[in-house]
């Protein structure tokens, strides 16, 4: 199968996820800085989730650029990823509305952990389809950043009950790690 419908569908779902997140932010009823201050946790959680959603969109785009075809297994693996990404608006809203309380911070980590695992499954499914010598397989390599990300989420989830700010800090560190451009796929495709 060609990959164009999968790319278009995924792009659309990710765009809707971002739209839902921004629509969930409620406008203050007062025209004051104090009113804005009250919704700061909601805005901060939105920024973090916008960055994560952007990272997934960017990496998904690069990954699909490195492959030529898809199959039914890839379609299901991609839907699995989109399912977990679609929960980001809920986890974001709950975390922001509850001022980064322990349980919402832990749930946010569960969503990130499951999305990271789903992305890995999609990557491995595409590599299986294209072969261990494919451009994607060479680009992904041992996926150190992916493994560190999933381990960080797994550590942050229980840690959110001990110190939610350090758990949030781990989420931010992982996001920053992925904001540093990952040129693995571009290097392999352009060589």
ZAFILO-997876 format. One record per residue (C-alpha): y, x, z; residue number from 0; chain. Coordinates in steps of 0.2 Angstrom, whole numbers. Example, Ala and Ser with C-alpha at 12.3 -4.5 7.8 and 13.67 -1.06 7.14 Angstrom:
<nodes>
node py=-22 | px=62 | pz=39 | i=0 | ch=A
node py=-5 | px=68 | pz=36 | i=1 | ch=A
</nodes>
This chain:
<nodes>
node py=0 | px=0 | pz=0 | i=0 | ch=A
node py=18 | px=5 | pz=-3 | i=1 | ch=A
node py=29 | px=8 | pz=12 | i=2 | ch=A
node py=45 | px=0 | pz=7 | i=3 | ch=A
node py=41 | px=-17 | pz=15 | i=4 | ch=A
node py=36 | px=-8 | pz=32 | i=5 | ch=A
node py=52 | px=2 | pz=32 | i=6 | ch=A
node py=63 | px=-14 | pz=28 | i=7 | ch=A
node py=54 | px=-24 | pz=41 | i=8 | ch=A
node py=56 | px=-11 | pz=54 | i=9 | ch=A
node py=74 | px=-8 | pz=51 | i=10 | ch=A
node py=77 | px=-26 | pz=52 | i=11 | ch=A
node py=68 | px=-28 | pz=69 | i=12 | ch=A
node py=78 | px=-12 | pz=76 | i=13 | ch=A
node py=94 | px=-20 | pz=70 | i=14 | ch=A
node py=90 | px=-36 | pz=79 | i=15 | ch=A
node py=86 | px=-27 | pz=95 | i=16 | ch=A
node py=103 | px=-18 | pz=95 | i=17 | ch=A
node py=111 | px=-35 | pz=91 | i=18 | ch=A
node py=102 | px=-44 | pz=105 | i=19 | ch=A
node py=107 | px=-30 | pz=117 | i=20 | ch=A
node py=126 | px=-31 | pz=113 | i=21 | ch=A
node py=125 | px=-50 | pz=114 | i=22 | ch=A
node py=118 | px=-50 | pz=131 | i=23 | ch=A
node py=133 | px=-41 | pz=138 | i=24 | ch=A
node py=144 | px=-54 | pz=145 | i=25 | ch=A
node py=163 | px=-53 | pz=143 | i=26 | ch=A
node py=172 | px=-53 | pz=160 | i=27 | ch=A
node py=182 | px=-68 | pz=163 | i=28 | ch=A
node py=197 | px=-58 | pz=170 | i=29 | ch=A
node py=208 | px=-47 | pz=160 | i=30 | ch=A
node py=208 | px=-33 | pz=173 | i=31 | ch=A
node py=200 | px=-15 | pz=175 | i=32 | ch=A
node py=192 | px=-22 | pz=191 | i=33 | ch=A
node py=182 | px=-35 | pz=180 | i=34 | ch=A
node py=177 | px=-21 | pz=169 | i=35 | ch=A
node py=171 | px=-10 | pz=183 | i=36 | ch=A
node py=160 | px=-24 | pz=189 | i=37 | ch=A
node py=150 | px=-24 | pz=173 | i=38 | ch=A
node py=149 | px=-5 | pz=172 | i=39 | ch=A
node py=130 | px=-5 | pz=176 | i=40 | ch=A
node py=127 | px=-17 | pz=161 | i=41 | ch=A
node py=137 | px=-6 | pz=149 | i=42 | ch=A
node py=129 | px=10 | pz=155 | i=43 | ch=A
node py=111 | px=3 | pz=153 | i=44 | ch=A
node py=117 | px=-3 | pz=136 | i=45 | ch=A
node py=123 | px=14 | pz=131 | i=46 | ch=A
node py=106 | px=22 | pz=136 | i=47 | ch=A
node py=96 | px=9 | pz=127 | i=48 | ch=A
node py=107 | px=10 | pz=111 | i=49 | ch=A
node py=103 | px=29 | pz=111 | i=50 | ch=A
node py=85 | px=26 | pz=114 | i=51 | ch=A
node py=84 | px=13 | pz=100 | i=52 | ch=A
node py=94 | px=24 | pz=88 | i=53 | ch=A
node py=82 | px=39 | pz=92 | i=54 | ch=A
node py=67 | px=28 | pz=88 | i=55 | ch=A
node py=75 | px=22 | pz=72 | i=56 | ch=A
node py=80 | px=39 | pz=66 | i=57 | ch=A
node py=62 | px=47 | pz=70 | i=58 | ch=A
node py=54 | px=32 | pz=62 | i=59 | ch=A
node py=64 | px=34 | pz=47 | i=60 | ch=A
node py=60 | px=53 | pz=46 | i=61 | ch=A
node py=41 | px=50 | pz=49 | i=62 | ch=A
node py=40 | px=37 | pz=35 | i=63 | ch=A
node py=50 | px=48 | pz=23 | i=64 | ch=A
node py=36 | px=61 | pz=25 | i=65 | ch=A
node py=22 | px=49 | pz=20 | i=66 | ch=A
node py=17 | px=41 | pz=3 | i=67 | ch=A
node py=7 | px=26 | pz=8 | i=68 | ch=A
node py=2 | px=15 | pz=22 | i=69 | ch=A
node py=-14 | px=4 | pz=26 | i=70 | ch=A
node py=-18 | px=-10 | pz=38 | i=71 | ch=A
node py=-20 | px=1 | pz=53 | i=72 | ch=A
node py=-3 | px=8 | pz=50 | i=73 | ch=A
node py=4 | px=-10 | pz=49 | i=74 | ch=A
node py=-4 | px=-14 | pz=66 | i=75 | ch=A
node py=2 | px=2 | pz=74 | i=76 | ch=A
node py=19 | px=-1 | pz=68 | i=77 | ch=A
node py=19 | px=-18 | pz=75 | i=78 | ch=A
node py=13 | px=-11 | pz=91 | i=79 | ch=A
node py=28 | px=0 | pz=92 | i=80 | ch=A
node py=40 | px=-14 | pz=87 | i=81 | ch=A
node py=33 | px=-25 | pz=101 | i=82 | ch=A
node py=37 | px=-12 | pz=114 | i=83 | ch=A
node py=54 | px=-8 | pz=107 | i=84 | ch=A
node py=58 | px=-27 | pz=107 | i=85 | ch=A
node py=56 | px=-27 | pz=126 | i=86 | ch=A
node py=70 | px=-14 | pz=127 | i=87 | ch=A
node py=84 | px=-28 | pz=127 | i=88 | ch=A
node py=75 | px=-37 | pz=142 | i=89 | ch=A
node py=72 | px=-21 | pz=152 | i=90 | ch=A
node py=90 | px=-16 | pz=148 | i=91 | ch=A
node py=98 | px=-32 | pz=154 | i=92 | ch=A
node py=88 | px=-33 | pz=169 | i=93 | ch=A
node py=91 | px=-16 | pz=174 | i=94 | ch=A
node py=110 | px=-17 | pz=171 | i=95 | ch=A
node py=112 | px=-34 | pz=179 | i=96 | ch=A
node py=103 | px=-28 | pz=195 | i=97 | ch=A
node py=113 | px=-12 | pz=196 | i=98 | ch=A
node py=99 | px=-1 | pz=193 | i=99 | ch=A
node py=87 | px=-7 | pz=207 | i=100 | ch=A
node py=70 | px=1 | pz=209 | i=101 | ch=A
node py=59 | px=-12 | pz=201 | i=102 | ch=A
node py=70 | px=-15 | pz=185 | i=103 | ch=A
node py=72 | px=4 | pz=183 | i=104 | ch=A
node py=53 | px=6 | pz=185 | i=105 | ch=A
node py=50 | px=-8 | pz=172 | i=106 | ch=A
node py=62 | px=1 | pz=160 | i=107 | ch=A
node py=52 | px=16 | pz=162 | i=108 | ch=A
node py=36 | px=6 | pz=158 | i=109 | ch=A
node py=44 | px=0 | pz=142 | i=110 | ch=A
node py=49 | px=18 | pz=137 | i=111 | ch=A
node py=32 | px=25 | pz=141 | i=112 | ch=A
node py=23 | px=11 | pz=131 | i=113 | ch=A
node py=35 | px=14 | pz=116 | i=114 | ch=A
node py=32 | px=32 | pz=117 | i=115 | ch=A
node py=13 | px=30 | pz=117 | i=116 | ch=A
node py=15 | px=17 | pz=103 | i=117 | ch=A
node py=25 | px=29 | pz=93 | i=118 | ch=A
node py=12 | px=43 | pz=95 | i=119 | ch=A
node py=-2 | px=30 | pz=90 | i=120 | ch=A
node py=8 | px=26 | pz=74 | i=121 | ch=A
node py=11 | px=45 | pz=71 | i=122 | ch=A
node py=-8 | px=49 | pz=73 | i=123 | ch=A
node py=-13 | px=34 | pz=62 | i=124 | ch=A
node py=-2 | px=40 | pz=48 | i=125 | ch=A
node py=-9 | px=58 | pz=50 | i=126 | ch=A
node py=-26 | px=51 | pz=49 | i=127 | ch=A
node py=-22 | px=42 | pz=33 | i=128 | ch=A
node py=-14 | px=57 | pz=25 | i=129 | ch=A
node py=-25 | px=71 | pz=32 | i=130 | ch=A
node py=-23 | px=85 | pz=44 | i=131 | ch=A
node py=-15 | px=96 | pz=30 | i=132 | ch=A
node py=-2 | px=83 | pz=26 | i=133 | ch=A
node py=17 | px=86 | pz=27 | i=134 | ch=A
node py=18 | px=74 | pz=42 | i=135 | ch=A
node py=3 | px=83 | pz=51 | i=136 | ch=A
node py=12 | px=100 | pz=48 | i=137 | ch=A
node py=28 | px=93 | pz=54 | i=138 | ch=A
node py=22 | px=85 | pz=70 | i=139 | ch=A
node py=11 | px=99 | pz=75 | i=140 | ch=A
node py=7 | px=98 | pz=93 | i=141 | ch=A
node py=21 | px=86 | pz=96 | i=142 | ch=A
node py=28 | px=95 | pz=112 | i=143 | ch=A
node py=43 | px=84 | pz=113 | i=144 | ch=A
node py=33 | px=68 | pz=112 | i=145 | ch=A
node py=21 | px=74 | pz=126 | i=146 | ch=A
node py=35 | px=79 | pz=137 | i=147 | ch=A
node py=43 | px=63 | pz=135 | i=148 | ch=A
node py=28 | px=52 | pz=139 | i=149 | ch=A
node py=25 | px=63 | pz=154 | i=150 | ch=A
node py=43 | px=62 | pz=160 | i=151 | ch=A
node py=42 | px=43 | pz=159 | i=152 | ch=A
node py=25 | px=42 | pz=168 | i=153 | ch=A
node py=33 | px=53 | pz=182 | i=154 | ch=A
node py=49 | px=43 | pz=183 | i=155 | ch=A
node py=41 | px=26 | pz=185 | i=156 | ch=A
node py=33 | px=29 | pz=202 | i=157 | ch=A
node py=48 | px=40 | pz=206 | i=158 | ch=A
node py=60 | px=25 | pz=204 | i=159 | ch=A
node py=54 | px=18 | pz=220 | i=160 | ch=A
node py=58 | px=34 | pz=229 | i=161 | ch=A
node py=74 | px=39 | pz=221 | i=162 | ch=A
node py=80 | px=27 | pz=206 | i=163 | ch=A
node py=94 | px=39 | pz=202 | i=164 | ch=A
node py=83 | px=53 | pz=198 | i=165 | ch=A
node py=71 | px=42 | pz=188 | i=166 | ch=A
node py=86 | px=37 | pz=178 | i=167 | ch=A
node py=91 | px=55 | pz=177 | i=168 | ch=A
node py=74 | px=58 | pz=169 | i=169 | ch=A
node py=77 | px=45 | pz=156 | i=170 | ch=A
node py=94 | px=52 | pz=152 | i=171 | ch=A
node py=86 | px=70 | pz=150 | i=172 | ch=A
node py=73 | px=64 | pz=138 | i=173 | ch=A
node py=86 | px=55 | pz=128 | i=174 | ch=A
node py=97 | px=70 | pz=127 | i=175 | ch=A
node py=81 | px=81 | pz=122 | i=176 | ch=A
node py=79 | px=69 | pz=107 | i=177 | ch=A
node py=97 | px=69 | pz=103 | i=178 | ch=A
node py=96 | px=87 | pz=99 | i=179 | ch=A
node py=91 | px=85 | pz=80 | i=180 | ch=A
node py=73 | px=87 | pz=77 | i=181 | ch=A
node py=72 | px=95 | pz=60 | i=182 | ch=A
node py=52 | px=97 | pz=60 | i=183 | ch=A
node py=50 | px=84 | pz=46 | i=184 | ch=A
node py=65 | px=89 | pz=36 | i=185 | ch=A
node py=59 | px=107 | pz=36 | i=186 | ch=A
node py=42 | px=103 | pz=30 | i=187 | ch=A
node py=48 | px=91 | pz=16 | i=188 | ch=A
node py=61 | px=103 | pz=10 | i=189 | ch=A
node py=49 | px=118 | pz=9 | i=190 | ch=A
</nodes>
